Each structure stands twice: as C-alpha cells, then as structure tokens.
Amino acid sequence: MYLRRSKVQEPSSVPPARSVNQPDSKQDRQRDPTNTGSATTEQTLLPIIFFVQRTKEITMKFTVVALSSLVAAASAFTPSSFVRTTDVVHRAALSSSTSLDMKYKVAVVGGGPSGACAAEIFAQEKGIDTVLFERKLDNAKPCGGAIPLCMVGEFDLPESVVDRKVRKMNLISPTGVEVNIGDTLQPDEYIGMCRREILDQYIRDRAIEFGAECVNGLVTSIDVPADHKVSESQYTINYQEYQEGSSAGVPKSMNVDVIVGADGANSRVAKAMDAGQYNFAIAFQERIKISDEKMKFYEEMAEMYVGDDVSPDFYGWVFPKYDHVGVGTGTVVNRPAIKQYQKAIRDRAGDKIAGGKIIKVEAHPIPEHYRPRRVQGRIALVGDAAGYVTKCSGEGIYFAAKSGRMAAEEIVALMKGGSRLPTQAEIEDTYCKKYDGLYGPTYTVLDILQKVFYTNNGAREAFVELCNSKYVQQVTFDSYLYKRVQGNNPLDDLKLLGETVSCMVKGYSIAKPDAEFSNPVESQKRI
C-alpha cells in the first residue's frame, strides 16, 4: 500500500513528507464515510461465515491508521514547501469519521476571465481542492475591453470594473462615410468598456475568496500519463513560482486530478494535451492619453474604422477607457504588416487623438476558430485556449468567462461531490455539447458576415451604409448585448436582402481597389 502525494514537490534528493489526509488508493478515497473501521459488539455476534472477511478488513484499517499516525507525527516536524500567494482556508474533509478521505485536486491554469470564472465554481464545491495558476497577477492583456450588458448581470460585476458605458458607435467607411448607430438602445442599455487588469483581478479575487488557492507562477510543462484516459493517474504540473528578488522563479511541481486550460492562445495546456493547432490573428493596441477636452467626445462613444488601410480582414478601433483611449487593429491574413495598419488607424482617427501620449503598447495572438480537440482525458480547454473568439467582432471576453463557468459547472456535477472523476466522453457530452448548442449559431453567423463584408473595400462601404438601417442596428445590438441570434421579422429580412444587394452595387462602384500583399510563408503559421 502507498500514500499518494498531491502536495507541491520541490526538486530534492529527500522525498517530501507525506500528508495524513492522503489515501492509499482509489478505494480509500471513495470509501463509505459511515465506515469507521472499528468492530462493534453486534458485529462480533454475526454468523461465523463472515468472521474471516471482517477480521481482514479490521486488520487492514488498523494498519493504515497506525501508518497514518506515524506519518502525521513526522509531518509535524516538516515545514511546508509551498509558499502561497494568498492565504487559503482549507475546507474540512468530506467526512469527519475518517482521516483518510482526500479531496480530488483541480488545477485551473490561467487567471483571466475564463480561468477565474472556472476557479470560483470549483472553489465552492467542498469536495474539491482548487488551485489557480496565474503567471502575472497585474497582467494587462492587449484587448479592446468591450463586454456586453448581459455579462454585467450574469457574472455579478460591479460598476467599478466598467470604465465607460458606450451607447453610441461611430462607423467610418474606407472613403470616410460616417454612420452613427445607437439610437435603438434603451436608456439602461450599454456596451461596457473595461481595462483587463481591473476586470481580471476582480473575478480572480472573488475565486480566491471562495477558497481557491492562487499560485503566482508560470506553468512550464505538464506530464500527462499515457493511461490518463482510462485510469485515475494524476497529471504533474511543472512550474516556476514567483519569488521576490528572483527573476527566474523557483521550480516546483504539483500532482492534480483534473486540469482546466485557460492560458490563452499560446496555451501550454493545449500543447501538453495535443489539442491541435489553429489559425490566429495578431491584435495590436496602443493606449493613448489624450486631453480631457478630447476625451469628452468619447464619453459614451466608440469608433470603428474599416478599410484595407487599417486591416485587410478586420477593423480598426478607438475605444474609450477610464482616462485614455485604446487605439488598435488586427489581422489574420497579413500579420507582418500589423504596425503599418496600426499607423493607419492613428492617422484615420486624426485630430480626435492628436497630441495624445502613448502610455502602453500591446500585442497578442487571437484564435480564429476552435481547437481541433478541446478535451483530452481529464483536461479541458476554455476561453482563448479553446478558440472561443468570434469572427467579425473579435469578441472573446464574454465567451471566455461563460466557457470557464460552464466547463466547471459540468465537471463539478460529474464529480458528484468529489466522489469520482469525470471521463473524457462525459465532459464532451456535457460541457462541449451544451456550449456548442448555445453559441454555435453565433459563431457561424459572424463567420459568414466577416467573409461577406470584411474582404474588400466595396463590401466594407456596403456594410457601413447598411448600418443606417434601424432594423440592422436593432438586430446587431440585441445580438451583441444579450448573446443570442435574434428571431428576426421575415418581412424585414426580405427587405434587408434587397437593401444589401443595392448597397453592394453602390459600394463596389465607389470603392478604391484593395492594396495587394503577399506573405505565403508566414500566412501558413499556426499556434
């Protein structure tokens, strides 16, 4: 028999002390909590046919308890090798009747919206130990920072995480035609503009308050057992834990039972589980501090610029933040030219941001589609790591948070109070199936819209003109704010089809030809 470790292990020639709360085997971990291991007077009067079997059980349990007591005594003189980033109050075992019960351990890698939302669900389950890994607790991820209204209520976010409430959007075509949309919004409706360092920290802190253990460290690799799909073999997470005064960190490892990969587009969890590669965009953003007078224009206004000068397949943006604006763009098909496109969006914004000071420059890969495999064994991907970013809008924050929460809720339900581990098939049939059922149509529609309207200047001109339609504005905002493809009016849809054809004809007649480019090697790169 053996006691399996789930504590942090530091590289050393001397094995770390074992915990009394760790089980000998799967059977110990799932033992009936009403079984105390002591024979009663009534049991001694049972028929003799059960005597031998009962004696064997008593002997085995006596041996284990005795061994555990010795380990506990030794452990009392062994200092912990884990220096936590935050104080953690460990929950009581599932049953006080036995000291051998041990909770399964879930590791969430990545402390952004997807990881933090997953961790807070796991942390509320008393039968599960939850560890949240985040390499940079003050991370300011390059991001437009827009969140839909439904996210504020659904995830119980305070107004303090929302810098600006955008109620108007200014769309600018390649030829400079401007269309202002937002008249269809109700007084209490808005698009929230956030700084990721504020939003992420709020949700992460909430997960820690629920009991998640936060490790400030970089996960460097994950050892995946060959039989992890058919056994309860643990995964080993290798990481560098941040330590004051050390640039490299302290190498450590931890054994866990379930892993949720929420570590973004360059996911090391995805690499470890062989999730496959996907195509990606590069998003580039500059935070620009402008005068208070110029900020008044962006009080409730965001801007979106389209044209092959700012992006051959996306759009450029100016989004208001607390005391500055985020100015950025992105592209999939011509990533090497991203700085050229960034200069163009600054030029297009012109006097509205003139004289501003660039206070931060950010760039980050954005996935273009789902990973080929989102679940392997007891490892599941969420957020950008899974590929949950929409085409056309490039939105990912809400889908990251939602996927993290959904994955955790389904896994917690499958674990039945921490009494069992889920299988790959079970996770796919619950989390993946439900997520795809809810949001699959949204991804499909936005993928089509991007291919129709973002591929050339003629289509971009048509797109901006179509947004003059109040019906288009209503459907667009409702779909974005409440994250569901709206059930539209058939007559209005038929009318819209005619308007689309008309706008396309007009757009192609006035648009300038798109600039040609070629990057046959880099365009084939995947992550």
C-alpha positions in Angstrom: 0.0 0.0 0.0 1.1 3.6 -0.6 0.1 7.1 0.3 -0.3 9.2 -2.8 1.0 12.8 -2.7 -0.9 15.8 -4.0 1.1 18.5 -2.3 3.7 20.6 -4.1 7.0 18.9 -4.6 10.3 20.7 -4.7 13.2 19.0 -6.5 15.2 17.3 -3.8 17.0 14.1 -3.1 15.0 13.7 0.0 11.3 12.9 -0.6 8.8 15.4 1.0 6.8 14.4 4.0 3.5 12.7 3.2 0.2 14.0 4.4 -2.0 12.1 6.7 -5.0 13.2 4.7 -3.9 11.3 1.6 -5.4 8.0 0.6 -3.7 4.6 0.0 -5.7 4.0 -3.2 -8.7 4.8 -5.2 -10.7 2.6 -2.8 -9.7 4.6 0.2 -10.6 7.8 -1.5 -14.1 6.6 -2.3 -14.6 4.7 1.0 -18.0 4.8 2.6 -17.8 7.6 5.1 -20.0 5.8 7.6 -17.4 3.0 7.9 -15.3 3.9 11.0 -13.1 0.8 10.9 -14.0 -0.4 14.5 -15.9 -3.6 15.2 -18.9 -3.3 17.4 -20.4 -5.8 19.9 -23.2 -6.6 17.4 -20.6 -7.4 14.7 -18.9 -10.0 16.9 -22.2 -11.8 17.1 -22.5 -12.1 13.3 -22.6 -15.6 11.8 -19.2 -17.2 11.7 -19.2 -17.3 8.0 -18.4 -13.5 7.9 -15.7 -13.7 10.6 -12.7 -14.1 8.4 -13.7 -11.4 6.0 -14.4 -8.9 8.7 -11.2 -9.7 10.6 -9.2 -9.0 7.4 -10.9 -5.6 7.0 -10.3 -4.6 10.6 -6.6 -5.6 10.4 -6.1 -3.7 7.1 -7.7 -0.5 8.5 -5.8 -0.8 11.8 -2.5 -1.0 9.8 -3.4 2.1 7.7 -4.5 4.2 10.7 -1.3 3.3 12.5 0.8 4.2 9.5 -1.1 7.4 9.0 -0.5 8.4 12.6 3.3 7.9 12.2 3.2 10.0 9.0 1.3 12.7 10.8 3.9 12.8 13.6 6.7 13.1 11.1 4.9 15.7 9.1 4.6 17.9 12.2 8.3 18.5 12.1 8.5 19.1 8.3 7.9 22.7 7.0 5.7 23.1 4.0 7.5 23.6 0.7 4.6 25.7 -0.7 4.6 29.5 -0.1 1.1 30.6 -1.1 0.4 33.9 -2.8 -2.8 34.2 -0.8 -3.9 32.7 2.5 -6.1 29.7 1.9 -8.6 28.3 4.4 -8.7 24.6 3.7 -12.1 23.0 3.8 -13.0 20.1 6.1 -12.8 16.6 4.7 -16.0 15.1 3.3 -16.5 13.1 6.5 -15.1 13.6 9.9 -15.4 9.8 10.5 -12.1 9.1 8.8 -8.9 10.9 8.4 -8.1 9.1 5.2 -10.5 10.9 3.0 -8.7 13.1 0.4 -10.3 15.5 -2.0 -9.6 15.4 -5.7 -7.5 18.3 -6.8 -8.4 20.5 -9.8 -5.9 22.9 -11.3 -7.0 25.9 -13.4 -4.1 27.2 -15.5 -4.6 30.9 -16.3 -6.2 33.6 -14.2 -8.1 35.6 -16.8 -11.9 35.7 -17.1 -12.1 32.1 -18.3 -9.8 30.7 -15.6 -11.1 32.8 -12.7 -14.8 32.0 -13.6 -13.9 28.3 -13.6 -12.0 28.5 -10.3 -14.8 30.2 -8.4 -17.2 27.4 -9.4 -14.7 24.7 -8.3 -13.8 26.5 -5.1 -17.4 26.5 -3.9 -17.5 22.7 -4.1 -16.4 21.4 -0.6 -15.4 18.1 -2.0 -12.7 19.5 -4.4 -9.4 21.3 -3.8 -8.9 24.1 -6.3 -5.6 25.6 -7.4 -5.5 28.6 -9.7 -2.2 29.3 -11.6 -1.5 32.8 -12.9 1.9 33.9 -14.1 1.3 37.7 -13.8 -1.3 38.9 -11.3 -1.2 42.5 -12.6 -1.4 41.4 -16.2 -2.9 43.9 -18.7 -3.8 41.8 -21.6 -4.0 43.6 -25.0 -7.7 43.7 -25.6 -10.4 46.1 -26.8 -12.1 45.5 -23.4 -15.7 45.6 -24.6 -18.2 43.5 -22.6 -21.9 43.0 -23.3 -24.6 44.2 -20.9 -25.7 40.6 -20.2 -22.2 39.9 -18.7 -22.5 42.6 -16.1 -25.6 41.0 -14.6 -24.9 37.3 -15.3 -21.5 37.5 -13.6 -22.5 39.9 -10.9 -19.9 42.6 -11.9 -19.9 45.9 -10.0 -19.9 49.1 -11.9 -16.4 49.8 -10.7 -15.0 47.4 -13.3 -16.7 49.3 -16.1 -14.7 52.4 -17.2 -17.2 53.7 -19.7 -20.7 52.9 -20.8 -20.8 53.2 -24.6 -24.2 54.0 -26.1 -23.1 55.2 -29.5 -20.9 53.7 -32.1 -19.4 55.7 -35.0 -18.6 53.6 -38.1 -16.3 55.0 -40.7 -16.0 53.5 -44.2 -12.9 53.4 -46.5 -14.0 56.6 -48.2 -14.7 58.4 -44.9 -18.5 58.0 -44.8 -19.6 58.0 -41.2 -22.7 56.4 -39.7 -23.6 56.8 -36.1 -25.5 54.0 -34.5 -27.1 53.5 -31.1 -30.5 55.2 -31.4 -32.2 51.9 -30.9 -30.7 51.3 -27.4 -32.8 51.8 -24.3 -31.7 54.2 -21.6 -30.4 51.4 -19.4 -28.6 49.6 -22.2 -24.9 50.0 -23.0 -21.7 48.3 -24.0 -19.2 48.2 -21.1 -15.6 49.2 -21.7 -13.1 47.7 -19.2 -9.4 47.5 -18.6 -8.5 43.9 -18.4 -6.2 44.3 -15.4 -9.2 45.6 -13.4 -11.8 43.1 -14.6 -9.5 40.1 -14.3 -8.4 40.9 -10.8 -11.9 41.4 -9.6 -13.1 37.9 -10.8 -9.8 36.3 -9.7 -10.1 37.8 -6.2 -13.6 36.5 -5.9 -12.5 33.0 -6.7 -9.8 33.3 -4.0 -12.4 34.4 -1.5 -14.4 31.3 -2.3 -11.4 29.2 -1.4 -9.3 28.8 -4.5 -5.5 28.6 -3.8 -3.7 31.1 -6.0 -0.2 30.3 -7.2 1.7 33.2 -8.8 3.8 31.1 -11.2 4.4 30.2 -14.8 3.4 26.7 -15.9 6.3 25.4 -18.0 5.1 21.9 -18.8 2.6 19.2 -17.9 3.4 15.5 -17.6 0.5 13.5 -19.0 0.4 9.8 -18.1 -0.1 7.5 -21.1 -3.1 5.9 -19.5 -4.8 9.1 -18.3 -7.9 8.4 -20.4 -8.6 5.0 -18.8 -7.2 5.4 -15.3 -7.1 7.9 -12.3 -3.4 8.5 -12.9 -2.5 12.1 -11.8 -1.1 14.8 -14.0 2.1 16.6 -12.9 2.2 20.3 -13.4 5.7 21.7 -13.5 6.0 25.5 -12.9 8.2 28.3 -11.9 6.7 30.0 -8.8 7.3 33.7 -8.5 9.6 34.7 -5.6 10.6 38.2 -4.6 14.0 39.0 -5.8 14.2 36.1 -8.3 13.7 36.8 -12.0 13.5 33.1 -13.0 11.3 31.9 -10.2 11.5 28.7 -8.1 11.0 25.4 -9.9 8.2 23.3 -8.4 5.7 20.6 -9.3 2.2 19.6 -8.3 0.1 16.5 -8.9 -3.5 17.1 -9.8 -6.5 15.1 -10.9 -8.2 17.5 -13.4 -6.9 20.4 -15.4 -8.7 23.3 -17.0 -6.6 25.1 -19.5 -7.4 28.8 -19.5 -4.0 30.0 -20.5 -4.8 31.9 -23.7 -3.9 31.5 -27.4 -0.4 30.3 -26.7 -1.8 27.6 -24.3 0.8 25.3 -22.8 -2.0 23.1 -21.6 -3.3 22.7 -25.2 0.2 21.7 -26.2 0.6 19.2 -23.4 -2.7 17.5 -24.3 -2.1 17.6 -28.0 -5.2 19.8 -28.7 -4.0 20.6 -32.2 -3.3 24.0 -33.8 -5.4 26.9 -35.1 -5.0 29.9 -37.3 -4.7 33.2 -35.4 -4.9 37.0 -35.8 -2.5 39.5 -34.3 -4.2 42.2 -32.3 -2.2 45.4 -31.8 -3.3 48.2 -29.5 -1.8 51.4 -28.1 -3.2 53.1 -25.0 -3.2 56.8 -25.8 -3.7 59.5 -23.2 -5.5 62.5 -24.7 -6.7 65.8 -23.2 -9.8 66.0 -21.1 -11.4 68.1 -23.8 -10.8 65.4 -26.5 -12.0 62.7 -24.1 -15.4 64.4 -23.9 -16.0 63.2 -27.5 -15.5 59.6 -26.3 -17.6 60.0 -23.2 -20.2 57.4 -24.5 -18.8 56.9 -28.0 -16.6 54.2 -29.5 -15.3 54.2 -33.1 -14.9 51.5 -35.7 -12.9 52.1 -38.9 -13.0 49.7 -41.9 -10.7 49.7 -44.9 -7.8 47.8 -46.3 -5.5 50.6 -45.0 -6.3 49.7 -41.3 -6.8 45.9 -41.9 -7.4 43.7 -44.9 -9.7 41.4 -43.0 -10.8 43.1 -39.7 -11.3 46.6 -38.4 -9.6 49.3 -36.5 -11.0 50.8 -33.3 -10.9 53.6 -30.9 -12.4 52.5 -27.6 -12.7 54.8 -24.5 -11.2 53.7 -21.2 -11.0 55.4 -17.8 -8.6 58.2 -18.6 -7.4 57.3 -22.1 -8.4 55.6 -25.4 -7.4 52.2 -26.7 -6.5 52.5 -30.4 -5.9 49.3 -32.3 -6.4 46.9 -35.1 -5.8 43.3 -36.1 -5.3 40.9 -39.0 -5.0 37.3 -39.8 -4.0 37.3 -43.5 -1.2 39.9 -43.3 0.3 39.7 -39.8 3.7 41.0 -40.8 2.2 44.4 -41.7 0.4 44.9 -38.3 2.5 48.0 -37.4 1.7 49.6 -40.8 -2.0 49.1 -40.1 -1.6 50.5 -36.6 -0.1 53.7 -38.0 -3.1 53.9 -40.4 -5.7 53.7 -37.7 -3.9 56.5 -35.8 -3.9 58.6 -39.0 -7.6 57.9 -39.6 -8.5 58.9 -36.1 -6.6 62.1 -36.8 -7.4 65.3 -34.8 -9.5 63.4 -32.3 -6.4 61.8 -30.8 -3.9 64.4 -31.9 -1.3 65.4 -29.3 -2.0 62.2 -27.3 0.7 60.4 -25.5 1.2 56.6 -26.0 1.3 55.2 -22.5 1.3 51.5 -23.3 1.8 49.3 -26.4 0.2 45.8 -26.5 0.1 42.9 -28.9 -1.4 39.4 -28.6 -2.5 36.5 -30.8 -6.2 35.9 -31.1 -7.6 32.5 -32.2 -9.6 32.3 -35.4 -11.5 29.0 -34.7 -12.0 26.2 -32.2 -9.1 23.9 -31.4 -9.4 20.5 -33.1 -9.6 18.9 -29.7 -10.9 20.7 -26.6 -11.0 17.8 -24.2 -8.4 15.0 -23.7 -8.9 12.7 -20.8 -9.5 14.9 -17.7 -8.0 18.0 -19.4 -10.5 20.6 -20.8 -9.8 23.9 -22.6 -11.8 27.1 -22.2 -11.6 30.7 -23.4 -8.9 31.6 -26.0 -7.1 28.4 -25.3 -10.2 26.6 -26.8 -10.6 29.1 -29.6 -13.7 30.9 -28.4 -13.3 34.2 -30.2 -15.9 35.3 -32.7 -15.2 36.4 -36.2 -16.3 39.8 -37.5 -16.4 41.4 -34.0 -13.4 39.7 -32.5 -15.1 39.4 -29.2 -13.8 37.0 -26.6 -14.2 38.2 -23.0 -17.8 37.1 -22.5 -17.2 33.7 -24.2 -14.1 33.2 -22.1 -16.0 33.8 -18.9 -19.0 31.8 -20.0 -17.0 28.8 -21.2 -15.0 28.7 -18.0 -18.1 28.7 -15.8 -19.9 26.2 -18.0 -16.9 23.8 -18.0 -16.5 24.0 -14.2 -20.2 23.5 -13.6 -20.4 20.4 -15.7 -17.3 18.9 -14.3 -18.4 19.6 -10.7 -21.7 17.9 -11.4 -19.9 14.9 -13.0 -17.7 14.6 -9.9 -20.7 14.2 -7.6 -19.4 16.0 -4.6 -15.9 15.0 -5.2 -16.6 11.2 -5.1 -15.5 10.4 -8.6 -13.5 11.7 -11.6 -15.2 12.5 -14.9 -14.3 10.8 -18.2 -13.4 12.5 -21.5 -16.7 11.3 -23.0 -18.7 12.8 -20.1 -17.0 16.2 -20.4 -17.5 16.3 -24.1 -21.2 15.2 -23.9 -21.9 17.9 -21.3 -19.7 21.0 -21.4 -18.7 20.9 -25.1 -22.2 19.9 -26.4 -24.0 22.5 -24.3 -21.6 25.3 -25.2 -21.8 24.5 -28.9 -25.6 24.3 -28.7 -25.8 27.7 -27.1 -23.2 29.6 -29.2 -22.6 27.6 -32.3 -25.1 29.6 -34.4 -23.5 32.9 -33.2 -20.0 31.8 -34.4 -21.5 30.6 -37.7 -23.4 33.9 -38.4 -20.4 36.1 -37.6 -18.0 34.0 -39.6 -20.3 34.5 -42.7 -20.6 38.2 -42.0 -16.8 38.6 -41.9 -16.4 36.8 -45.2 -19.1 38.9 -46.8 -18.2 42.3 -45.5 -14.6 42.4 -44.5 -12.8 41.1 -47.5 -12.7 44.1 -49.8 -13.4 47.8 -49.8 -16.6 47.6 -51.9 -18.2 45.3 -49.3 -16.9 47.5 -46.5 -18.6 50.5 -48.0 -21.8 48.5 -48.2 -21.5 47.4 -44.6 -21.3 50.9 -43.3 -24.2 52.1 -45.4 -26.4 49.1 -44.3 -25.9 50.2 -40.7 -28.0 53.2 -41.4 -31.0 50.8 -41.2 -32.7 50.9 -37.8 -33.6 47.3 -38.2 -29.9 46.3 -38.7 -29.0 48.4 -35.7 -31.6 46.7 -33.5 -30.7 43.2 -34.5 -27.0 43.9 -34.2 -27.2 45.5 -30.7 -29.7 42.9 -29.4 -27.5 40.0 -30.6 -24.4 41.6 -29.1 -25.8 42.7 -25.8 -27.7 39.5 -25.0 -25.6 36.9 -26.8 -28.3 35.2 -28.8 -29.1 35.3 -32.5 -32.3 37.2 -32.6 -35.5 35.8 -34.1 -36.0 38.3 -36.9 -39.0 39.6 -38.8 -39.3 37.7 -42.1 -40.6 40.8 -44.0 -37.8 43.0 -42.6 -35.4 40.2 -43.5 -36.6 40.2 -47.1 -36.4 44.0 -47.3 -32.9 43.8 -45.8 -31.8 41.4 -48.6 -32.8 43.9 -51.2 -31.0 46.7 -49.4 -27.9 44.6 -49.1 -27.8 44.0 -52.8 -28.3 47.6 -53.5 -25.6 48.7 -51.1 -23.2 46.1 -52.5 -23.7 47.5 -56.0 -23.2 51.1 -54.8 -20.2 50.1 -52.6 -18.3 48.4 -55.4 -18.9 51.4 -57.7 -17.3 53.9 -55.3 -14.6 51.9 -53.5 -10.9 52.1 -54.3 -9.1 48.8 -55.1 -7.6 46.9 -52.2 -3.8 47.0 -51.9 -2.1 43.8 -52.8 0.1 41.9 -50.4 1.8 38.5 -50.2 3.2 36.5 -47.3 3.0 32.9 -48.4 5.3 31.6 -45.7 4.1 33.5 -42.6 0.4 33.1 -43.5 0.8 29.3 -43.0 2.0 29.7 -39.4 -0.3 28.2 -36.8 -0.2 28.0 -33.0 
